[in-house]
Amino acid sequence: MKPGTGHLKATIEKRYVEAIRRARLAAQTAEENRGTDIVLLDMRELSAMFDFFVIVSGTSRRQLHAMSEEIDRVMEEDGDRRLGIEGYGESRWILLDYGDVVVHLFEPETRAYYALEQLWGRAKRVPFEPRTTKM
C-alpha cells in the first residue's frame, strides 16, 4: 500500500457513511410525512456529482410541499444546508439538492413519466426500512 492511501480510504469511507446516514434521514422524514414508494439509489459509481438519490412519491401538492419543508428543516437541524431547490412552485417534482444527497419528491404520474429508477437502472438500491414513529 502506498503511503497515505490508508488515510484516503478512511476519508472516503467516512464520507460514504455520513452521506448514507443523511440520505436515510431524508427518507425517514419523507416516510413520517406520508411519503410512499421510497427508494434510495447509490449513485457513486455512476456520477461524480452526487452520491445518493432519495426518490419519494406524494399524493398532492400540499403533501409534497409539507414533505420538502420538513426534510429541509430536519436536514438543517442535522447541520446540512440545502444548496438548491427546483420545482417547488409547480409541485409535480420537487428536487432538493444537498450536494452529495439529492431528494426527488414526485406526484405518482410525474414519477412514472420520468422513471428515474429505470433511467439510473444501474445504480444500486440501498436498503431502507421505514420505522413508523407517527400514528
N, C-alpha and C positions, 0 to 999 in steps of 0.2 A: 504494500500500500504506500502511495506517495505521501510525503509529509503534508499535513494539512487536510487530507481528504477525509479523515475521520471527523474533523470539525465541520466540514462542509456537509457530510452525510447527516450529522446530528442537527445541523441548522435546517436542512431540507425536511427532515423527519418532524422537527418541532413545528415548522411552518404548516406541514400537512395536518398534524394533529390539531392545531389551532383552527385551521380552515374548516376541517370536517366538523369540529365542535360547533363552530359558528353556523355552518350550513344546517346542522341538526337543530340548533337553537331556532333558526328562522323557520324550519319545517315544523317544529313543535309548536311554535307560536301560531303558525297558519292553522294547524290542526285544532288548536284550542279556540280558534275563531271560526270554526266550522269549514275550514278548507278541506277539500276532498281530493282523492286520486293523487296523493303526494308522491313525487318521485324525486330522488336525489341522484344526479349523474356526476361521476368523477370525470372531469374534462382534462385532467393534467396531461394525458398522452396525446390529446387532440388539439390543444390550444395553449399558447403561451400567455394569453390574455387573462385567463381566469382559471380557477381550479375546480369549482363546483357550480352546477346548476341546481336550483331548487324549483321544481315545477309543481304548481298547485292550481286546482280548479275552484271556482266560487260560483255561486248561483245568481248573483245580482251585482249591479254597480255599487250599491251601498255596501254589500259584503266585501267586495274587492277593495273598496276604499278603507273599510274598517281593518281588514287584514293588513293592507300595506302600511297603514298608520301604526298599528300595533307592532308589526315586525320592526318598523323603524324605531319605535320607542324602546323596544326590548334590546335591539342591537345597539342603540345609543347608550342605554344603561350598562351594557356589557363593554362599552369602550370603543365601539365601532361606529364610524361615521359614514353615512351614505354618500357616495361620490356622484350619483346621478339617479334620475327617475325619468321614465318615459311612459306615456300612455295614460297618465292619471286622469286627464280631462275626458278622454273618450271612454276609459274604463272597460275596454274589452280585453286588453292585455296590458297589465301594468308591469314594468320592469324596474326592479330596484337593484342598483349596482353598488356593491360593497367591495369592489376591487377583485379579490380572489373568489368571492361568492356572489353569484348573480341569481336573484329571485324573480321568477316569472309567475305572475298571477293571471289566470285566464278565465273568461267565460267558456263554458264547455264547447260551444260551436267554434269559437276562435282557436281554442287549443287543438281541436280536431283539424281545422283548416291548416294551421301552421305545422302541426305534427313534429314538434321539436324532438320528441323521443325517437322518431324514425329518422329525422334529419341527422341527428347525432347518435345514430344507432350503434356505432362502435364504442361509445362511451360505456364504461362500467357502471352498473347500478349499485348504489350504496344502500345497504340495508337501513331501513328506518321503521322503527316500531313506535307508533304514537302511544304515548301514555296519557290516557284521558284523565285530566285533572279538573275539568269543569263539568258540572252537571247541568 
